């Protein structure tokens, strides 16, 4: 009897314990779900902070962004081609018709005076290089070309350099709004015939050709005008005007400074230089108006 009652009580206790077990399982599942959700929230928080930090870093270091992009999405490899910069001497190469062999004949007294000494040319080169902020090697080539051209056409090289300085600031690729080009701002459309033997008007931006043509035009104007002042007035295009707006004064002032430099004197390189088209008093100072520039006759100069 007792055994039977015990057996009857076991199912009852088992049934009574089942709801409690279910509650425990449900509670365990809820705790597990909350753990997973918390872990996910923490993970997203870490990713969010990392993303913000990465964005801030890329804002301050855009180069890192480019490197990262190239690392993730590499560009197709292209065949590397060796590119060599042209030699500076190549940019100064004269047109074929201008290239003349150095004469072995002894220099005359006038030619020696025009060419000066190597030391004088170096003084002029260094001064112009600093004054107009042009590389010394490039300035040396421009100065050498001016001296050689001066020897050939019998014109003072310092006058040529003074015109170059005022006209273009020693920029061989300068071009004015009206079409004047190169170092000496030659109007290639007007003087196109002078460039024909050098390959056409495109040679106007060749430094050697520009110096030669500009110097020939300058000497022609000086010869026709009877004085350097008159020649400069015609060169700047003011022959039919009452004044040249001070152009001649500026060129002669620069010429005077170059004369002092070539004589070994110390001349400041910071003296203001007015552009050729800047209005200025037309009358030259007394100290400059008395400058004498030797222009020797030459039978190869063609008229305009």
JOCORZI-V677629 format. One record per residue. N is the residue number from 1. PHI is phi as a letter, one per 30 degrees, with the letter a starting at -180 (999 if undefined). NEAR is the number of other C-alpha atoms within 10 Angstrom. D_CENTER is the distance of its C-alpha to the mean C-alpha in Angstrom with 1 decimal. Layout:
n->N phi->PHI near->NEAR d_center->D_CENTER
n->N phi->PHI near->NEAR d_center->D_CENTER
//
This chain:
n->1 phi->999 near->5 d_center->116.9
n->2 phi->d near->7 d_center->114.5
n->3 phi->d near->8 d_center->112.4
n->4 phi->d near->8 d_center->112.2
n->5 phi->d near->9 d_center->111.0
n->6 phi->d near->10 d_center->108.4
n->7 phi->d near->10 d_center->107.1
n->8 phi->d near->11 d_center->107.0
n->9 phi->d near->11 d_center->105.0
n->10 phi->d near->11 d_center->102.2
n->11 phi->d near->11 d_center->100.8
n->12 phi->d near->10 d_center->100.9
n->13 phi->d near->10 d_center->98.9
n->14 phi->d near->10 d_center->96.4
n->15 phi->d near->10 d_center->95.9
n->16 phi->d near->11 d_center->95.6
n->17 phi->d near->11 d_center->92.8
n->18 phi->d near->11 d_center->90.7
n->19 phi->e near->11 d_center->89.1
n->20 phi->d near->11 d_center->88.0
n->21 phi->d near->11 d_center->86.4
n->22 phi->d near->11 d_center->84.5
n->23 phi->d near->11 d_center->83.2
n->24 phi->d near->12 d_center->82.0
n->25 phi->d near->12 d_center->80.2
n->26 phi->d near->12 d_center->78.6
n->27 phi->d near->12 d_center->77.5
n->28 phi->d near->12 d_center->76.0
n->29 phi->d near->12 d_center->74.0
n->30 phi->d near->12 d_center->72.8
n->31 phi->d near->12 d_center->71.7
n->32 phi->d near->12 d_center->69.8
n->33 phi->d near->12 d_center->68.1
n->34 phi->d near->12 d_center->67.0
n->35 phi->d near->12 d_center->65.7
n->36 phi->d near->12 d_center->63.6
n->37 phi->d near->12 d_center->62.3
n->38 phi->d near->12 d_center->61.4
n->39 phi->d near->12 d_center->59.6
n->40 phi->d near->12 d_center->57.7
n->41 phi->d near->12 d_center->56.7
n->42 phi->d near->12 d_center->55.6
n->43 phi->d near->11 d_center->53.5
n->44 phi->d near->12 d_center->51.8
n->45 phi->d near->12 d_center->51.2
n->46 phi->d near->12 d_center->49.5
n->47 phi->d near->12 d_center->47.3
n->48 phi->d near->12 d_center->46.4
n->49 phi->d near->11 d_center->45.4
n->50 phi->d near->12 d_center->43.4
n->51 phi->d near->12 d_center->41.6
n->52 phi->d near->12 d_center->40.7
n->53 phi->d near->12 d_center->39.5
n->54 phi->d near->12 d_center->37.3
n->55 phi->d near->14 d_center->35.8
n->56 phi->d near->11 d_center->35.1
n->57 phi->d near->13 d_center->33.4
n->58 phi->d near->15 d_center->31.2
n->59 phi->d near->12 d_center->30.2
n->60 phi->d near->10 d_center->29.0
n->61 phi->b near->11 d_center->27.7
n->62 phi->d near->12 d_center->26.3
n->63 phi->d near->11 d_center->25.1
n->64 phi->d near->13 d_center->28.8
n->65 phi->d near->16 d_center->29.5
n->66 phi->d near->12 d_center->27.2
n->67 phi->d near->12 d_center->28.8
n->68 phi->d near->13 d_center->32.2
n->69 phi->d near->12 d_center->31.6
n->70 phi->d near->11 d_center->30.5
n->71 phi->d near->10 d_center->33.6
n->72 phi->d near->9 d_center->36.0
n->73 phi->b near->9 d_center->34.5
n->74 phi->d near->10 d_center->32.9
n->75 phi->d near->9 d_center->30.8
n->76 phi->d near->6 d_center->32.3
n->77 phi->d near->6 d_center->31.1
n->78 phi->c near->6 d_center->29.1
n->79 phi->d near->6 d_center->29.1
n->80 phi->d near->6 d_center->26.2
n->81 phi->c near->6 d_center->24.4
n->82 phi->d near->5 d_center->22.9
n->83 phi->c near->6 d_center->19.4
n->84 phi->c near->6 d_center->18.3
n->85 phi->d near->5 d_center->15.0
n->86 phi->d near->8 d_center->15.8
n->87 phi->d near->8 d_center->16.7
n->88 phi->d near->11 d_center->14.7
n->89 phi->d near->11 d_center->18.0
n->90 phi->d near->8 d_center->18.0
n->91 phi->d near->12 d_center->15.0
n->92 phi->c near->17 d_center->17.1
n->93 phi->d near->14 d_center->20.3
n->94 phi->d near->20 d_center->22.5
n->95 phi->e near->15 d_center->24.5
n->96 phi->e near->10 d_center->28.0
n->97 phi->d near->11 d_center->29.8
n->98 phi->c near->14 d_center->27.7
n->99 phi->d near->11 d_center->28.2
n->100 phi->b near->9 d_center->31.1
n->101 phi->d near->6 d_center->32.8
n->102 phi->d near->7 d_center->33.2
n->103 phi->d near->7 d_center->36.5
n->104 phi->d near->6 d_center->39.1
n->105 phi->d near->6 d_center->41.0
n->106 phi->d near->8 d_center->41.2
n->107 phi->d near->12 d_center->39.0
n->108 phi->d near->9 d_center->40.7
n->109 phi->d near->8 d_center->40.8
n->110 phi->d near->13 d_center->38.4
n->111 phi->d near->19 d_center->35.9
n->112 phi->d near->12 d_center->36.0
n->113 phi->d near->12 d_center->35.4
n->114 phi->d near->20 d_center->32.4
n->115 phi->d near->22 d_center->30.8
n->116 phi->i near->14 d_center->31.6
n->117 phi->c near->12 d_center->31.6
n->118 phi->d near->10 d_center->29.1
n->119 phi->d near->12 d_center->29.2
n->120 phi->d near->15 d_center->28.4
n->121 phi->d near->19 d_center->25.4
n->122 phi->d near->18 d_center->24.1
n->123 phi->d near->19 d_center->24.7
n->124 phi->d near->24 d_center->22.8
n->125 phi->d near->26 d_center->19.9
n->126 phi->d near->17 d_center->19.8
n->127 phi->d near->22 d_center->20.2
n->128 phi->d near->25 d_center->17.5
n->129 phi->d near->19 d_center->15.0
n->130 phi->d near->15 d_center->16.0
n->131 phi->d near->17 d_center->16.4
n->132 phi->c near->17 d_center->13.1
n->133 phi->h near->12 d_center->11.1
n->134 phi->c near->17 d_center->10.2
n->135 phi->e near->13 d_center->11.3
n->136 phi->d near->16 d_center->15.0
n->137 phi->d near->14 d_center->15.6
n->138 phi->d near->17 d_center->13.3
n->139 phi->d near->22 d_center->15.0
n->140 phi->d near->19 d_center->18.3
n->141 phi->d near->17 d_center->18.1
n->142 phi->d near->22 d_center->17.4
n->143 phi->d near->21 d_center->20.2
n->144 phi->d near->18 d_center->22.5
n->145 phi->d near->21 d_center->22.1
n->146 phi->d near->26 d_center->22.9
n->147 phi->d near->23 d_center->26.0
n->148 phi->d near->18 d_center->27.2
n->149 phi->d near->23 d_center->26.9
n->150 phi->d near->25 d_center->28.7
n->151 phi->d near->19 d_center->31.4
n->152 phi->d near->15 d_center->31.9
n->153 phi->c near->20 d_center->32.2
n->154 phi->i near->22 d_center->33.7
n->155 phi->b near->25 d_center->31.3
n->156 phi->d near->24 d_center->30.1
n->157 phi->d near->25 d_center->26.6
n->158 phi->d near->26 d_center->25.9
n->159 phi->d near->24 d_center->26.5
n->160 phi->e near->24 d_center->24.0
n->161 phi->d near->28 d_center->21.3
n->162 phi->d near->23 d_center->22.3
n->163 phi->d near->29 d_center->21.9
n->164 phi->e near->24 d_center->18.4
n->165 phi->d near->24 d_center->17.5
n->166 phi->d near->23 d_center->19.1
n->167 phi->d near->27 d_center->18.1
n->168 phi->b near->22 d_center->14.4
n->169 phi->i near->21 d_center->13.4
n->170 phi->i near->25 d_center->12.9
n->171 phi->c near->19 d_center->10.1
n->172 phi->d near->22 d_center->11.8
n->173 phi->c near->14 d_center->10.7
n->174 phi->d near->17 d_center->11.8
n->175 phi->b near->19 d_center->14.7
n->176 phi->d near->13 d_center->17.3
n->177 phi->e near->6 d_center->19.5
n->178 phi->c near->7 d_center->22.3
n->179 phi->j near->14 d_center->20.6
n->180 phi->d near->19 d_center->19.8
n->181 phi->b near->25 d_center->17.2
n->182 phi->i near->28 d_center->15.3
n->183 phi->e near->30 d_center->15.6
n->184 phi->c near->33 d_center->19.1
n->185 phi->h near->27 d_center->18.8
n->186 phi->d near->26 d_center->21.6
n->187 phi->d near->18 d_center->23.5
n->188 phi->d near->23 d_center->23.6
n->189 phi->d near->13 d_center->26.2
n->190 phi->d near->12 d_center->28.4
n->191 phi->c near->16 d_center->28.1
n->192 phi->d near->17 d_center->27.9
n->193 phi->d near->13 d_center->30.9
n->194 phi->d near->21 d_center->29.1
n->195 phi->c near->20 d_center->26.6
n->196 phi->d near->13 d_center->29.4
n->197 phi->d near->14 d_center->30.2
n->198 phi->c near->19 d_center->26.6
n->199 phi->j near->14 d_center->26.4
n->200 phi->j near->13 d_center->26.0
n->201 phi->d near->22 d_center->23.6
n->202 phi->d near->13 d_center->20.9
n->203 phi->d near->20 d_center->20.7
n->204 phi->d near->31 d_center->19.5
n->205 phi->c near->22 d_center->15.8
n->206 phi->d near->21 d_center->17.1
n->207 phi->e near->24 d_center->16.5
n->208 phi->d near->25 d_center->20.1
n->209 phi->d near->28 d_center->21.7
n->210 phi->d near->24 d_center->20.0
n->211 phi->d near->27 d_center->21.1
n->212 phi->d near->24 d_center->24.5
n->213 phi->d near->21 d_center->25.2
n->214 phi->d near->26 d_center->23.9
n->215 phi->d near->27 d_center->26.0
n->216 phi->d near->22 d_center->29.1
n->217 phi->d near->22 d_center->28.9
n->218 phi->d near->23 d_center->28.6
n->219 phi->d near->27 d_center->31.5
n->220 phi->d near->19 d_center->33.5
n->221 phi->d near->22 d_center->33.1
n->222 phi->d near->20 d_center->34.0
n->223 phi->d near->16 d_center->37.0
n->224 phi->d near->14 d_center->38.2
n->225 phi->d near->16 d_center->37.7
n->226 phi->i near->11 d_center->39.5
n->227 phi->a near->16 d_center->37.1
n->228 phi->d near->24 d_center->33.5
n->229 phi->d near->21 d_center->33.5
n->230 phi->d near->18 d_center->34.9
n->231 phi->d near->22 d_center->32.5
n->232 phi->d near->24 d_center->29.5
n->233 phi->d near->24 d_center->31.2
n->234 phi->d near->21 d_center->31.5
n->235 phi->d near->24 d_center->28.0
n->236 phi->d near->18 d_center->26.5
n->237 phi->i near->11 d_center->29.1
n->238 phi->c near->15 d_center->31.5
n->239 phi->d near->15 d_center->34.4
n->240 phi->c near->9 d_center->36.7
n->241 phi->c near->10 d_center->35.9
n->242 phi->d near->9 d_center->37.6
n->243 phi->b near->15 d_center->34.5
n->244 phi->c near->26 d_center->30.8
n->245 phi->h near->20 d_center->29.8
n->246 phi->i near->19 d_center->29.2
n->247 phi->e near->30 d_center->26.6
n->248 phi->d near->28 d_center->28.8
n->249 phi->d near->21 d_center->29.3
n->250 phi->d near->24 d_center->25.6
n->251 phi->d near->25 d_center->25.2
n->252 phi->d near->26 d_center->28.4
n->253 phi->d near->20 d_center->27.5
n->254 phi->d near->22 d_center->24.3
n->255 phi->d near->24 d_center->26.5
n->256 phi->d near->18 d_center->29.1
n->257 phi->d near->22 d_center->26.7
n->258 phi->d near->24 d_center->25.5
n->259 phi->d near->17 d_center->29.2
n->260 phi->d near->14 d_center->29.9
n->261 phi->d near->22 d_center->27.1
n->262 phi->d near->21 d_center->28.5
n->263 phi->d near->13 d_center->31.9
n->264 phi->i near->13 d_center->30.9
n->265 phi->d near->12 d_center->30.9
n->266 phi->d near->12 d_center->28.7
n->267 phi->b near->13 d_center->26.6
n->268 phi->e near->11 d_center->24.6
n->269 phi->c near->14 d_center->20.8
n->270 phi->c near->9 d_center->20.9
n->271 phi->d near->10 d_center->22.8
n->272 phi->e near->7 d_center->21.5
n->273 phi->c near->16 d_center->20.0
n->274 phi->d near->15 d_center->21.0
n->275 phi->d near->15 d_center->19.3
n->276 phi->d near->20 d_center->21.5
n->277 phi->c near->13 d_center->22.7
n->278 phi->d near->9 d_center->23.7
n->279 phi->e near->12 d_center->27.5
n->280 phi->a near->16 d_center->29.0
n->281 phi->e near->13 d_center->32.5
n->282 phi->d near->15 d_center->33.1
n->283 phi->d near->15 d_center->35.5
n->284 phi->d near->17 d_center->34.0
n->285 phi->e near->12 d_center->35.4
n->286 phi->e near->8 d_center->38.4
n->287 phi->d near->9 d_center->36.8
n->288 phi->c near->17 d_center->34.0
n->289 phi->d near->15 d_center->36.2
n->290 phi->c near->10 d_center->38.2
n->291 phi->d near->14 d_center->35.4
n->292 phi->c near->9 d_center->36.6
n->293 phi->c near->14 d_center->34.2
n->294 phi->d near->14 d_center->36.0
n->295 phi->b near->16 d_center->35.6
n->296 phi->d near->13 d_center->37.8
n->297 phi->d near->12 d_center->39.4
n->298 phi->a near->13 d_center->38.1
n->299 phi->d near->6 d_center->39.9
n->300 phi->c near->9 d_center->37.0
n->301 phi->d near->12 d_center->35.2
n->302 phi->c near->10 d_center->35.9
n->303 phi->d near->9 d_center->36.6
n->304 phi->d near->10 d_center->34.9
//
